[in-house]
């Protein structure tokens, strides 16, 4: 998956044009997926990073990305803070 873009909120691979979210003007947003970013705003804007991780675990397990929920949770707790939505403000 080298050169694959990933959603900067949930880390979903952005492979096809329809995977991308939309800006307020309807244009494609290059950073976020269609589930996280719609019409220029985050879907579930009040969602915390930990809540997002829990939402993502079943999808990661279904895709075979991790052996179990604990492994998925641990990996996402490391990787999610590097995503734009969750990165600490500098």
Secondary structure, 3 states (H helix, E strand, C coil): CCCCEECCCCCCEECCHHHEEECCCCCEEEEEECCCEECCEECCCCCCHHHHHHHHHHHHHHCCCCCCHHHHHHHHHHHHHHCCCCCCCC
